[in-house]
Amino acid sequence: MTAPEDVVAPTPRGLPAEVARRRTFAVISHPDAGKSTLTEALALHARMISEAGAIHGKAGRKSTVSDWMEMEKARGISVSSTALQFNYRAEGSEVDNVINLVDTPGHSDFSEDTYRVLTAVDAAVMLIDAAKGLEPQTLKLFQVCRHRGIPVITVINKWDRPGRAPLELLDEIEERIGLTPTPLFLPVGIAGDFRGLLRRGADGAAVEYIHFTRTAGGATIAPEESVTPESAEVREGEVWTTAAEESELLSATGQDHDQELFLAGQTSPVIYASAMLNFGVRQLLETLVALAPAPGSRKAVDGTPRNTTDPFSAVVFKVQAGMDTAHRDRLAFMRIVSGEFERGMVVTHAQTGRPFATKYALTVFGRERATVDTAYPGDVVGLVNATALAPGHTLFVDKKVEFPPIPSFAPEHFALLRARTAGKYKQFRKAIDQLDSEGVVQVLRNDVRGDAAPVLAAVGPMQFEVVTARMLAEFNVETTMEHLGYSLARRTDAASAEELGRQRGVEVFTRSDGALLALFSDKWRLQYIEKEHPKLTLDPLVAAADN
């Protein structure tokens, strides 16, 4: 695979037109629902790659181009978020839309990284397994989307495999999360016998039958054939009739698309698909272009909106090192909020007030990179060697602005980390500082334990595996890890810290952002201390499991 050239082709139409042709979204789901496979399929349909590979975590199988870590390839999972950018021209359109797709980790251990990504997108694609329906991680991430007002397009994936009835899955969506599903396409053929899609009209009537033909291993775009409803009934018989009747039934219950309700987060357009076979993938791209919102204004810390036509501003949502083993650089992903970005421009770092030069700016496709000279609101741009930047930081020119920080999730797992060799202490400290600034884990310290053995705090234990793997691969530091007997944390203050430090089963630490965290052995210990010392400050953190 080669890096795409001129991923974003600037046109002389002006800033508002550039904003209008952009779509920035994330794909969210439970693990194994097919997120990385869908990402690959979208890139394939956008002609970014010539052949798709699917993740199965088995020897000899290909890994998707967006999963670049060796750990990801070995396990067949996505650990880090990856930003992909490509052009896509919808059928019958003369405009090349610029698609910014942020592929997120699905494993619950990395939900904090996904949360950061959701601060940078304008829409989300919620991927649901046709056999399993709504799963815990999907539900959790949907609630984040709802909280942030992000409209959701639903894709019911893996329709080429045995699964549940299509209307049963729609009922589950409405009953469990209160989101009214409004299918744009219905499957022709039961789950496991995916023949094609019925395209619904505004009133629920069948408009078109899209018949798919399988390709070898789903490695190339599946050929499509457009068939009239009349011909489809003759060709497919009962399975077509069933799909047409279900479409009319949905219309009778008011489950037709309404753009205002979709943007308000009350309804969700639905597409049935098989990312593995590339069935329904073009339909998803067409839907994103037609229905997903273009970039809009964003509120600053003081509540004032920063409009897309205001001077340049951007928010950093992800920092990642080790993406290019040849250069060992550090890449900060920023979502442009307003104005036009030009490579080389000097911007101001809101958190420090210092100037920041943007000499090296890239679009990123997996491990492949392309220099970007110009970018617009909605675009995701990587800044190389941005050592001063961290997730949640703001960059701007001219009119000062600072966007709200990205909150840290409540950690549930805690471990002590040490370097195996004392002579590696300098590299050890450097590695810890880097991983901390990237947000791979939260790093906690106090005077009792000192700097030689910091405490790592994580949402899930797999984050610790990423730390030890990267310490060895990128810094050549072997480490030992000792898990600690704490299971939850609360934010506290200096006035409460002294009393908390005297309590059994409690330890107070300072996080690298300056926050004071009190760690508790279990929820019963916390409840006892809250009862005995009601005046102590013990505030829950974001997404605390015991809330």
Secondary structure by P-SEA (a helix, b strand, c coil): ccccccccccccccaaaaaaabbbbbbbbcccccaaaaaaaaaaaaccccbbbbbccccccccccccccaaaaaaccccbbbbbbbcccccccccbbbbbbbbbbccccaaaaaaaaaacccbbbbbbcccccccaaaaaaaaaaaaabbbbbbbbcccccccccaaaaaaaaaaaccbbbbbccccccccccccbbbbbcccccccbbbbbbbccccccccbbbbbcaaaaaaaccaaaaaaaaaaaaaaaacccccaaaaaaccbbbbbbbccccccaaaaaaaaaacccccbbbbbccccccccccccbbbbbcccccccccccbbbbbbbbbccccccccbbbbcccccbbbbccbbbbbcccbbbbbccccccbbbbbcccccccccccccccbbbbccccccccccccbbbbbccccaaaaaaaaaaaaaaaccbbbbbcccccccbbbbbcccaaaaaaaaaaaaacccccbbbbbccccbbbbbcccaaaaaaacccbbbbbcccbbbbbbbccaaaaaaaaaaccccbbbbccccccc
